[in-house]
Amino acid sequence: MIVRPLRPLSPFPWLLWLPFAATAHAQDVPGIENLHRRENHGAPDQFLQSNVDFLQKTITKLTLDHQQKIDSANRQIEGLKGAVVGLLKTVSDLQAAQKKTDEDLKKKGRCCAGKDAAPAAK
C-alpha cells in the first residue's frame, strides 16, 4: 500500500483564512460612552451627562422629523378633502342634470332613462 501525503484542498491554503482576516470589529454607538473603558473611575457623571445630552439631541431631532411628516400628511389630507368636495359637487350636478333630462322626456311623452321608467315597447 502506497501512502501519499495529504494535499491541501486549495493550491493556496492561505485563501481559506482570508474571510477570517477581513472581519470587522464592533464599534461603539456614537454618543454612548462605555463606562468600563474610561480612564477616570472617579467621575461617571461626565459620561452619564454625555449620554443624556446625546439622547436628548436624538429625541429632539426625531420629534422634529416626525412633526414635519405629520404636518405634511395633514396638508395632503386637506388637499384630498377639497378634491372629495369637488367630486361630490360634480356628482350632485350630474344627478340634477339627469333628473331634469328625465322630466323633460316625460313631458314630451318619451321614455326616460330613470329607474322608474317602463321599458320601451317594440
C-alpha positions as CSV (number, residue, x, y, z in Angstrom):
1,M,0.0,0.0,0.0
2,I,1.3,3.3,-1.0
3,V,0.9,6.2,1.4
4,R,0.5,9.6,-0.2
5,P,0.8,12.7,1.8
6,L,-2.4,14.7,2.1
7,R,-2.7,17.6,-0.3
8,P,-4.5,20.7,0.7
9,L,-7.9,21.3,-0.9
10,S,-6.7,24.5,-2.5
11,P,-3.4,25.3,-4.1
12,F,-3.4,28.4,-2.0
13,P,-4.3,27.4,1.6
14,W,-4.0,30.9,2.8
15,L,-7.1,31.8,0.8
16,L,-9.1,29.8,3.3
17,W,-8.1,32.1,6.1
18,L,-8.9,35.3,4.2
19,P,-12.5,35.7,5.3
20,F,-11.5,35.5,8.9
21,A,-8.8,38.2,8.5
22,A,-11.4,40.6,6.9
23,T,-13.9,40.5,9.8
24,A,-14.6,43.9,11.3
25,H,-14.6,44.6,15.0
26,A,-17.7,46.1,16.6
27,Q,-17.8,49.8,17.1
28,D,-19.3,51.8,19.9
29,V,-22.6,53.6,19.2
30,P,-21.8,57.4,18.8
31,G,-22.7,59.3,21.9
32,I,-22.9,56.3,24.2
33,E,-19.9,56.1,26.4
34,N,-18.7,52.8,27.7
35,L,-18.3,53.3,31.5
36,H,-16.0,50.3,31.8
37,R,-13.4,51.6,29.4
38,R,-12.9,55.0,30.9
39,E,-9.7,56.1,32.5
40,N,-11.1,58.2,35.3
41,H,-13.0,55.9,37.6
42,G,-13.9,58.7,40.0
43,A,-16.4,60.8,37.9
44,P,-19.0,58.8,36.0
45,D,-21.2,61.9,35.9
46,Q,-19.4,63.3,32.9
47,F,-20.0,60.2,30.9
48,L,-23.6,59.9,32.0
49,Q,-24.2,63.6,31.1
50,S,-22.7,62.9,27.7
51,N,-25.2,60.0,27.2
52,V,-28.1,62.2,28.4
53,D,-27.1,65.0,26.0
54,F,-26.8,62.6,23.1
55,L,-30.2,61.1,23.8
56,Q,-31.9,64.5,24.2
57,K,-30.5,65.6,20.9
58,T,-31.6,62.4,19.2
59,I,-35.1,62.7,20.7
60,T,-35.4,66.4,19.7
61,K,-34.3,65.5,16.1
62,L,-36.7,62.6,15.8
63,T,-39.5,64.8,17.3
64,L,-38.9,67.5,14.6
65,D,-38.7,64.9,11.8
66,H,-42.0,63.3,12.9
67,Q,-43.7,66.6,13.3
68,Q,-42.7,67.6,9.8
69,K,-44.1,64.3,8.5
70,I,-47.4,64.8,10.4
71,D,-47.7,68.3,9.0
72,S,-47.1,67.1,5.5
73,A,-49.7,64.4,5.9
74,N,-52.2,66.9,7.3
75,R,-51.7,69.1,4.3
76,Q,-52.2,66.2,2.0
77,I,-55.4,65.2,3.9
78,E,-56.7,68.8,3.5
79,G,-56.0,68.7,-0.2
80,L,-57.8,65.3,-0.6
81,K,-60.8,66.7,1.4
82,G,-61.0,69.5,-1.1
83,A,-60.9,67.0,-4.0
84,V,-63.7,65.0,-2.5
85,V,-65.9,68.1,-2.0
86,G,-65.3,68.9,-5.7
87,L,-66.2,65.4,-6.8
88,L,-69.4,65.4,-4.6
89,K,-70.4,68.7,-6.2
90,T,-69.8,67.2,-9.7
91,V,-71.9,64.1,-8.8
92,S,-74.7,66.3,-7.4
93,D,-74.7,68.4,-10.6
94,L,-74.8,65.3,-12.8
95,Q,-77.7,63.9,-10.8
96,A,-79.6,67.1,-11.1
97,A,-79.0,67.2,-14.9
98,Q,-80.1,63.6,-15.2
99,K,-83.3,64.4,-13.2
100,K,-84.0,67.4,-15.4
101,T,-83.5,65.4,-18.6
102,D,-85.8,62.7,-17.3
103,E,-88.5,65.3,-16.5
104,D,-88.1,66.8,-20.0
105,L,-88.5,63.4,-21.6
106,K,-91.6,62.7,-19.5
107,K,-93.2,66.0,-20.6
108,K,-92.5,65.1,-24.3
109,G,-94.0,61.6,-23.8
110,R,-90.8,59.8,-24.4
111,C,-89.4,57.1,-22.2
112,C,-86.9,58.3,-19.6
113,A,-83.7,56.7,-18.5
114,G,-84.6,56.7,-14.8
115,K,-85.2,53.6,-12.6
116,D,-88.9,54.0,-12.5
117,A,-89.3,54.2,-16.3
118,A,-91.1,51.4,-18.1
119,P,-89.2,49.6,-20.9
120,A,-89.9,50.8,-24.4
121,A,-92.4,48.7,-26.4
122,K,-91.2,47.2,-29.7
